Amino acid sequence: MPQVILLFSGKRKSGKDFLTDHLQKMLLDKCEVIKISKPIKSHWAKVKGLNLDELLSDGKYKEQYRLDMIQWSEEMRFKDYGCFCRSACQNAVDKPVWIVSDIRRKTDIQWFKENYSDVIRNIRITADDDTRKARGYNFQLGVDDVASECDLDDYNDWDLIINNGKNGQSLEEQISAILTLIQHVV
Ligand SMILES: Nc1ncnc2c1ncn2[C@@H]1O[C@H](COP(=O)(O)OP(=O)(O)OP(=O)(O)O)[C@@H](O)[C@H]1O
C-alpha cells in the first residue's frame, strides 16, 4: 500500500510525462509510475497488432490512434468507471509513492478517493495554448472537445497547481513544490 499517491492531470502537451519522468528520476526506487492509459493501450495494441512501446511513448504513433482509443475506452468506462484505474493499480508495484501521470476525469479522482482515500494528492499541470502548440498540440475534433480532455477543466480541488508554460516556474521549483507534498514520506 503506497503512503502517498500523486495524481497528475493536465491538458494535452501541458507536460505530464515530462514532469513525472523528472520526478521519477529523483525518487528512483521509492516510486512507481502508473499510467491509466496503459491497460487501454495494451488492449488496443493486442487487438490491432500494434507496437505497445510506441503507443506508450510520446509521438505521432500515439496521436494516430488517440481518437479510436478514446472512443473505445469511453464505452468501457460507461459500464464501469473504475475499470482502467483498477487494472493499472493491480499491476503496480508496492512502493511508498505512486505517481499516476494521466488523470483525466472526475471519475478517475473519485475512484482513487474511494479506494485510497486520504493518501491522495491532486496536482494540476497547466500551460498556455501557445506553449502547448509549440510542443505539438493541434486542436482535434473528437479529442480536444470531449471528456477525456475537458472533464477536469472546471475541477477546483487541487493540492498544487504547476504552471509549466510561459512565465512558469523553473523545473527545480516545480519539482521542489511537488516534493513538499510528499516530504512526510521521502
Ligand atoms: N518544461 C518543459 N520544458 C521543456 N520541454 C517541455 C517542458 N514540458 C514539456 N516539454 C516537452 O513538451 C512535449 C510534450 O510534453 P509531455 O509529453 O510531457 O506532455 P503530456 O501532458 O504528457 O501530453 P499528452 O497528454 O499528449 O501525453 C514533450 O516533448 C516534452 O519533452
The ligand as a Tripos MOL2 file, in Angstrom:
@<TRIPOS>MOLECULE
LIG
   31    33     1     0     0
SMALL
NO_CHARGES

@<TRIPOS>ATOM
      1 N1          9.0210   22.4970  -19.0120 N.pl3     1 LIG1
      2 C1          9.3340   21.9610  -20.1950 C.ar      1 LIG1
      3 N2         10.4770   22.3360  -20.8070 N.ar      1 LIG1
      4 C2         10.8240   21.8220  -21.9970 C.ar      1 LIG1
      5 N3         10.0920   20.9160  -22.6900 N.ar      1 LIG1
      6 C3          8.9410   20.5040  -22.1360 C.ar      1 LIG1
      7 C4          8.5060   21.0000  -20.8680 C.ar      1 LIG1
      8 N4          7.3400   20.4100  -20.5710 N.ar      1 LIG1
      9 C5          7.0660   19.5820  -21.5980 C.ar      1 LIG1
     10 N5          8.0200   19.6350  -22.5460 N.ar      1 LIG1
     11 C6          8.0510   18.8780  -23.8310 C.3       1 LIG1
     12 O1          6.7890   19.0330  -24.4580 O.3       1 LIG1
     13 C7          6.3650   17.8340  -25.0830 C.3       1 LIG1
     14 C8          5.0020   17.4260  -24.5160 C.3       1 LIG1
     15 O2          5.1420   17.1330  -23.1220 O.3       1 LIG1
     16 P1          4.5170   15.8240  -22.4740 P.3       1 LIG1
     17 O3          4.6110   14.6540  -23.4040 O.co2     1 LIG1
     18 O4          5.1070   15.6720  -21.1230 O.co2     1 LIG1
     19 O5          3.0040   16.3090  -22.3850 O.3       1 LIG1
     20 P2          1.7370   15.4880  -21.8780 P.3       1 LIG1
     21 O6          0.9610   16.4030  -20.9980 O.co2     1 LIG1
     22 O7          2.2080   14.1970  -21.2770 O.co2     1 LIG1
     23 O8          0.9740   15.2760  -23.2560 O.3       1 LIG1
     24 P3         -0.0690   14.1660  -23.6990 P.3       1 LIG1
     25 O9         -1.3360   14.4260  -22.9370 O.co2     1 LIG1
     26 O10        -0.1740   14.4170  -25.1440 O.co2     1 LIG1
     27 O11         0.5330   12.8060  -23.3640 O.co2     1 LIG1
     28 C9          7.4450   16.7820  -24.8140 C.3       1 LIG1
     29 O12         8.2890   16.7070  -25.9450 O.3       1 LIG1
     30 C10         8.1820   17.3630  -23.6090 C.3       1 LIG1
     31 O13         9.5330   16.9670  -23.5800 O.3       1 LIG1
@<TRIPOS>BOND
     1     1     2 1
     2     2     3 ar
     3     2     7 ar
     4     3     4 ar
     5     4     5 ar
     6     5     6 ar
     7     6     7 ar
     8     6    10 ar
     9     7     8 ar
    10     8     9 ar
    11     9    10 ar
    12    10    11 1
    13    11    12 1
    14    11    30 1
    15    12    13 1
    16    13    14 1
    17    13    28 1
    18    14    15 1
    19    15    16 1
    20    16    17 2
    21    16    18 1
    22    16    19 1
    23    19    20 1
    24    20    21 2
    25    20    22 1
    26    20    23 1
    27    23    24 1
    28    24    25 2
    29    24    26 1
    30    24    27 1
    31    28    29 1
    32    28    30 1
    33    30    31 1
@<TRIPOS>SUBSTRUCTURE
     1 LIG1         1 GROUP 0 **** ****
